[in-house]
């Protein structure tokens, strides 16, 4: 028994030395009932960890538990070599900042007042801000492009503006680790990118550690160093984005049955139109993608070809077309592939050719175009 305890202690000591933030066999839930068990997170300074998974899987529960907003059921959370449960609120606040999704409804507080609360861990008992504190409040608001909101009532601004103010408050706290629950949810695309760029810059400049949940898989794939997939009773997968973001795994994680997820593009595609192809698209080099999506919106089933399997068109055609005639990368289109395409094309009512450039590799697509003209099927070349 003593040997087992010693091994556990040695393991924890090693983890303390190696990682800035980590959890050991953490179990979280509500009212003593476990929701997710044995969560083991290991993060070094300057790393971004993103939690992904279906709604209701428990991402927010994990974040609330590691930030002491919710009591843990078992296990331990370590922050900068210390057990978080033994740290005072002030000690935690000087190292960790939190931006959660709950909507604050403070009475009679301006946006500047809200951001200023991020300095309270560093002020005296009366919470009086020094000139230096006030300068840091302004700098944090300017960082998120929100200084113009300083005199606005916090309850009277939009959800997106509110999210930026809460981020400014967290930045103002000068934390070593920041935890955010769906920070991009209420933001337009410009401010989503700005927020994540700000976080990434703080990671690079100050070795900030970030833990957050995101619904936007394309952003999670691009910004994260590590990803945790929350699904079921245990963490389903934990690793680098390159390991997590595959089309098949994301489809299984979210239970996608209508449409598809494209890991190469980091985006979703709608469900392909059902039925026999009515239109044949001669595309390539990205020219076919707008046509494929337009036909999908119109509910018109179509076929596409001949596409090299490393062509960007092939990725989208594979998700939206009823049939795709393909060729291996860096090979000239074979006569066999051309014949297959011609046979399917003859059965269609219309041919669309957005492709404008023909070279050595796709020369036989020009033959298909000529055939379409001879058959009177060509309705649109662009």
C-alpha positions as CSV (number, residue, x, y, z in Angstrom):
1,X,0.0,0.0,0.0
2,X,2.8,2.4,0.9
3,X,4.6,1.6,-2.3
4,X,1.4,2.5,-4.3
5,X,1.1,5.8,-2.4
6,X,4.8,6.6,-3.1
7,X,4.3,5.9,-6.8
8,X,1.3,8.2,-6.9
9,X,3.1,10.9,-5.1
10,X,6.1,10.6,-7.4
11,X,3.8,10.8,-10.4
12,X,2.1,14.0,-9.0
13,X,5.5,15.6,-8.2
14,X,6.6,14.9,-11.8
15,X,3.4,16.4,-13.2
16,X,3.8,19.5,-10.9
17,X,7.3,20.1,-12.2
18,X,6.4,19.6,-15.9
19,X,3.0,21.2,-16.3
20,X,1.6,24.6,-15.3
21,X,-2.0,23.3,-15.1
22,X,-3.2,19.8,-14.8
23,X,-5.9,17.6,-13.3
24,X,-5.5,14.2,-11.8
25,X,-8.4,11.8,-12.1
26,X,-10.9,14.6,-11.9
27,X,-14.6,13.7,-11.8
28,X,-17.2,16.4,-12.2
29,X,-21.0,16.5,-12.0
30,X,-24.0,17.9,-10.0
31,X,-25.4,17.0,-6.6
32,X,-22.7,14.3,-6.1
33,X,-23.7,12.5,-9.3
34,X,-20.8,12.0,-11.8
35,X,-21.3,13.4,-15.3
36,X,-17.7,13.0,-16.6
37,X,-15.1,10.8,-14.9
38,X,-11.3,10.6,-14.7
39,X,-10.5,13.8,-16.6
40,X,-6.7,14.2,-17.0
41,X,-5.6,17.5,-18.5
42,X,-1.9,18.4,-18.8
43,X,-1.0,21.9,-20.0
44,X,2.3,23.8,-20.2
45,X,2.5,27.6,-20.1
46,X,1.7,29.2,-23.4
47,X,-0.6,26.4,-24.7
48,X,-4.2,26.7,-25.8
49,X,-6.6,23.8,-24.9
50,X,-10.1,23.8,-26.5
51,X,-13.0,21.7,-25.4
52,X,-15.4,20.5,-28.2
53,X,-18.4,18.3,-28.3
54,X,-22.2,18.2,-28.6
55,X,-24.5,20.5,-26.6
56,X,-25.1,19.2,-23.1
57,X,-22.0,16.9,-23.2
58,X,-20.5,18.7,-20.1
59,X,-18.0,21.2,-21.5
60,X,-19.3,24.0,-19.3
61,X,-19.4,21.6,-16.3
62,X,-15.7,20.9,-16.7
63,X,-14.8,24.6,-17.0
64,X,-16.9,25.5,-13.9
65,X,-15.3,22.7,-11.9
66,X,-11.7,23.6,-12.7
67,X,-12.4,27.2,-11.9
68,X,-14.1,26.4,-8.5
69,X,-17.5,27.7,-9.7
70,X,-18.7,24.2,-9.1
71,X,-17.6,21.7,-6.5
72,X,-15.7,18.7,-7.9
73,X,-16.8,15.2,-7.0
74,X,-13.3,13.7,-6.8
75,X,-9.8,14.1,-8.1
76,X,-7.4,17.1,-7.9
77,X,-6.8,20.3,-9.9
78,X,-3.2,21.7,-9.8
79,X,-2.3,25.3,-10.8
80,X,1.3,26.3,-10.9
81,X,2.5,23.4,-8.7
82,X,-0.2,24.1,-6.1
83,X,-3.4,22.2,-5.3
84,X,-6.1,24.7,-6.3
85,X,-8.5,23.6,-3.5
86,X,-5.9,24.8,-0.9
87,X,-5.3,28.2,-2.5
88,X,-7.2,31.3,-1.3
89,X,-9.5,33.1,-3.7
90,X,-7.0,36.0,-3.9
91,X,-4.2,33.6,-4.8
92,X,-6.3,32.0,-7.5
93,X,-7.5,35.4,-8.9
94,X,-4.0,36.6,-9.3
95,X,-3.2,33.6,-11.6
96,X,-6.5,32.7,-13.2
97,X,-9.2,34.7,-14.9
98,X,-12.6,33.4,-16.0
99,X,-15.0,34.4,-18.7
100,X,-18.2,32.4,-18.5
101,X,-21.4,32.5,-20.5
102,X,-23.7,33.5,-17.6
103,X,-25.1,37.0,-18.3
104,X,-24.1,39.5,-15.6
105,X,-26.7,42.0,-14.6
106,X,-24.9,44.5,-12.4
107,X,-26.8,47.5,-11.3
108,X,-25.6,51.0,-12.3
109,X,-22.2,50.0,-13.5
110,X,-20.5,51.3,-16.6
111,X,-18.4,49.1,-18.9
112,X,-15.2,50.7,-17.4
113,X,-16.5,49.8,-13.9
114,X,-16.9,46.2,-15.0
115,X,-13.4,46.0,-16.4
116,X,-12.0,47.7,-13.3
117,X,-13.2,44.8,-11.2
118,X,-10.4,42.8,-12.8
119,X,-7.9,44.8,-10.7
120,X,-9.5,43.9,-7.3
121,X,-7.2,41.0,-6.6
122,X,-4.4,43.6,-6.5
123,X,-6.1,46.5,-4.6
124,X,-6.4,47.0,-0.9
125,X,-9.4,46.2,1.2
126,X,-11.3,49.2,0.0
127,X,-10.8,48.3,-3.6
128,X,-9.4,51.8,-4.6
129,X,-7.7,51.8,-7.9
130,X,-4.3,53.5,-8.3
131,X,-3.3,55.5,-11.4
132,X,-1.4,52.4,-12.6
133,X,-4.6,50.3,-12.2
134,X,-6.6,52.8,-14.1
135,X,-4.0,52.8,-16.9
136,X,-4.2,49.0,-17.1
137,X,-8.0,49.2,-17.3
138,X,-7.8,51.5,-20.2
139,X,-5.1,49.4,-22.0
140,X,-7.3,46.3,-21.6
141,X,-10.3,48.0,-23.1
142,X,-8.3,49.3,-25.9
143,X,-6.9,45.9,-26.6
144,X,-10.4,44.6,-27.3
145,X,-11.4,47.8,-29.1
146,X,-13.9,48.8,-26.5
147,X,-12.6,52.0,-25.0
148,X,-15.4,53.9,-26.7
149,X,-17.9,51.9,-24.5
150,X,-16.3,53.0,-21.2
151,X,-19.2,55.2,-20.1
152,X,-22.0,53.0,-21.4
153,X,-24.3,51.1,-19.0
154,X,-23.1,47.5,-19.1
155,X,-26.7,46.2,-19.2
156,X,-27.5,48.4,-22.2
157,X,-24.9,47.1,-24.7
158,X,-25.2,44.2,-27.1
159,X,-24.2,40.6,-26.3
160,X,-21.2,40.9,-28.5
161,X,-20.0,44.1,-26.9
162,X,-20.6,42.5,-23.5
163,X,-18.4,39.6,-24.4
164,X,-15.6,42.0,-25.3
165,X,-15.9,43.9,-22.0
166,X,-15.7,40.6,-20.0
167,X,-12.6,39.7,-22.0
168,X,-11.1,43.1,-21.2
169,X,-11.8,42.5,-17.5
170,X,-10.0,39.1,-17.7
171,X,-7.0,40.7,-19.5
172,X,-7.0,43.5,-16.9
173,X,-6.6,40.9,-14.2
174,X,-3.2,40.0,-15.8
175,X,-3.7,36.3,-15.3
176,X,-1.3,33.5,-16.2
177,X,-4.2,31.3,-17.3
178,X,-7.6,32.3,-18.7
179,X,-10.7,30.1,-18.9
180,X,-13.4,31.0,-21.4
181,X,-16.8,29.3,-22.0
182,X,-17.9,29.8,-25.6
183,X,-16.2,33.2,-25.9
184,X,-17.1,33.6,-29.6
185,X,-20.8,32.7,-29.3
186,X,-22.3,36.3,-29.5
187,X,-19.6,37.8,-31.8
188,X,-19.7,38.5,-35.5
189,X,-17.0,37.1,-37.7
190,X,-14.7,40.1,-37.4
191,X,-14.8,40.1,-33.6
192,X,-14.5,36.3,-33.4
193,X,-11.2,36.6,-35.3
194,X,-10.1,39.6,-33.2
195,X,-10.8,37.9,-29.9
196,X,-8.9,34.7,-30.9
197,X,-6.0,36.8,-32.3
198,X,-5.8,38.7,-29.1
199,X,-5.7,35.5,-27.1
200,X,-3.0,34.0,-29.4
201,X,-0.9,37.2,-29.2
202,X,-1.1,37.0,-25.4
203,X,0.0,33.4,-25.5
204,X,3.0,34.3,-27.7
205,X,3.9,37.5,-25.8
206,X,3.2,36.5,-22.2
207,X,3.1,32.7,-22.2
208,X,-0.6,32.9,-21.3
209,X,-2.3,29.5,-20.9
210,X,-5.8,29.3,-22.3
211,X,-8.6,26.8,-21.7
212,X,-11.8,27.4,-23.6
213,X,-14.8,25.7,-25.2
214,X,-15.8,26.5,-28.8
215,X,-18.6,25.5,-31.1
216,X,-16.8,26.7,-34.2
217,X,-14.8,23.7,-35.2
218,X,-12.9,25.6,-38.0
219,X,-11.6,28.0,-35.4
220,X,-10.9,25.3,-32.8
221,X,-8.9,23.4,-35.5
222,X,-6.8,26.5,-36.3
223,X,-6.1,28.1,-32.9
224,X,-5.7,25.1,-30.5
225,X,-2.5,23.3,-29.4
226,X,-4.6,20.6,-27.7
227,X,-8.2,19.5,-28.1
228,X,-10.4,17.6,-25.7
229,X,-13.5,15.9,-27.0
230,X,-16.3,15.8,-24.5
231,X,-18.8,13.0,-25.2
232,X,-20.2,10.4,-22.8
233,X,-19.0,9.4,-19.4
234,X,-15.3,9.8,-20.1
235,X,-13.2,12.1,-22.2
236,X,-13.5,10.5,-25.6
237,X,-10.3,11.9,-27.1
238,X,-7.5,14.2,-26.1
239,X,-4.7,15.3,-28.5
240,X,-3.4,17.7,-31.1
241,X,-5.8,19.1,-33.7
242,X,-4.2,17.0,-36.4
243,X,-5.2,13.8,-34.5
244,X,-8.8,15.0,-33.7
245,X,-10.1,16.7,-36.8
246,X,-10.8,14.0,-39.2
247,X,-14.1,13.9,-41.2
248,X,-15.1,10.5,-39.9
249,X,-14.3,11.2,-36.2
250,X,-16.1,14.6,-36.1
251,X,-19.1,13.0,-37.8
252,X,-19.2,10.3,-35.1
253,X,-18.5,12.8,-32.2
254,X,-21.5,15.0,-33.1
255,X,-23.7,12.2,-34.5
256,X,-23.9,13.9,-37.9
257,X,-26.5,12.1,-40.1
258,X,-27.5,14.9,-42.4
259,X,-24.7,16.6,-44.3
260,X,-21.0,16.1,-43.6
261,X,-17.9,17.7,-42.0
262,X,-14.9,18.3,-44.2
263,X,-11.7,18.1,-42.2
264,X,-9.5,19.5,-45.0
265,X,-11.5,22.7,-45.2
266,X,-12.6,22.7,-41.5
267,X,-16.3,23.3,-42.6
268,X,-19.6,21.5,-42.9
269,X,-21.5,20.7,-46.1
270,X,-25.2,20.3,-46.4
271,X,-26.8,17.0,-47.4
272,X,-26.4,16.1,-51.1
273,X,-29.6,16.3,-53.3
274,X,-31.2,12.9,-53.8
275,X,-32.0,11.3,-57.1
276,X,-30.4,10.6,-60.5
277,X,-27.9,13.2,-61.7
278,X,-29.6,15.8,-63.9
279,X,-26.6,18.0,-64.4
280,X,-22.9,17.1,-65.2
281,X,-20.3,19.6,-64.0
282,X,-16.9,19.8,-65.6
283,X,-14.8,21.5,-63.0
284,X,-11.4,21.6,-61.4
285,X,-9.0,23.9,-59.6
286,X,-11.8,25.3,-57.3
287,X,-13.9,26.4,-60.3
288,X,-16.7,23.9,-59.6
289,X,-17.3,24.6,-55.9
290,X,-19.7,27.6,-56.3
291,X,-21.6,25.5,-58.9
292,X,-21.8,22.4,-56.7
293,X,-23.2,24.5,-53.8
294,X,-25.7,26.4,-56.0
295,X,-27.0,23.1,-57.4
296,X,-27.3,21.7,-53.8
297,X,-29.3,24.8,-52.7
298,X,-31.6,24.2,-55.6
299,X,-32.0,20.6,-54.8
300,X,-30.7,19.4,-58.2
301,X,-28.7,16.1,-58.1
302,X,-25.6,16.3,-60.2
303,X,-22.4,14.4,-61.2
304,X,-18.9,15.9,-61.4
305,X,-15.7,15.0,-63.1
306,X,-13.1,14.3,-64.1
307,X,-11.4,15.5,-60.9
308,X,-8.0,14.7,-59.5
309,X,-8.3,13.5,-56.0
310,X,-6.0,16.2,-54.7
311,X,-8.0,19.0,-56.4
312,X,-10.0,21.2,-54.0
313,X,-13.1,20.6,-56.1
314,X,-12.9,16.9,-55.3
315,X,-13.4,17.6,-51.5
316,X,-16.7,19.4,-52.0
317,X,-17.9,17.3,-54.9
318,X,-17.4,14.2,-52.8
319,X,-19.8,15.6,-50.2
320,X,-22.5,17.1,-52.6
321,X,-22.4,15.2,-55.9
322,X,-24.3,11.9,-56.5
323,X,-21.3,10.7,-58.5
324,X,-17.7,11.9,-58.9
325,X,-15.4,10.5,-61.6
326,X,-11.9,10.9,-60.4
327,X,-8.2,10.4,-61.4
328,X,-5.1,9.9,-59.3
329,X,-3.0,13.0,-58.3
330,X,-0.4,14.2,-60.8
331,X,-1.6,11.7,-63.5
332,X,-3.0,12.7,-66.9
333,X,-6.8,11.9,-67.0
334,X,-7.0,8.4,-68.4
335,X,-9.2,7.4,-71.4
336,X,-11.1,5.1,-69.0
337,X,-12.0,8.0,-66.6
338,X,-13.0,10.1,-69.6
339,X,-15.2,7.3,-71.0
340,X,-16.9,6.9,-67.6
341,X,-17.6,10.6,-67.4
342,X,-18.9,10.7,-71.0
343,X,-21.3,7.9,-70.2
344,X,-22.8,9.6,-67.2
345,X,-22.8,13.0,-69.0
346,X,-25.0,11.5,-71.8
347,X,-27.6,10.6,-69.2
348,X,-27.9,14.2,-67.9
349,X,-30.1,16.9,-69.1
350,X,-27.5,19.6,-68.9
351,X,-23.7,20.2,-68.7
352,X,-22.1,23.1,-66.9
353,X,-18.4,23.9,-67.4
354,X,-17.0,26.6,-65.1
355,X,-13.5,25.3,-65.9
356,X,-11.6,27.8,-68.1
357,X,-8.0,26.4,-68.2
358,X,-7.0,23.1,-69.7
359,X,-3.5,21.7,-69.5
360,X,-1.7,18.4,-69.9
361,X,-3.1,16.7,-66.9
362,X,-6.8,17.6,-67.5
363,X,-6.7,17.7,-71.4
364,X,-9.4,15.1,-71.6
365,X,-11.8,17.4,-69.8
366,X,-11.6,19.5,-73.0
367,X,-12.8,16.5,-74.9
368,X,-15.8,16.2,-72.5
369,X,-16.6,19.9,-73.1
370,X,-16.5,19.3,-76.9
371,X,-18.8,16.3,-76.6
372,X,-21.2,18.3,-74.5
373,X,-21.4,21.0,-77.2
374,X,-21.9,18.3,-79.9
375,X,-24.8,16.8,-77.9
376,X,-26.4,20.1,-77.3
377,X,-26.1,19.7,-73.5
378,X,-23.8,22.6,-72.8
379,X,-25.9,25.4,-71.2
380,X,-23.3,27.4,-69.4
381,X,-19.5,27.6,-69.7
382,X,-19.0,29.8,-66.7
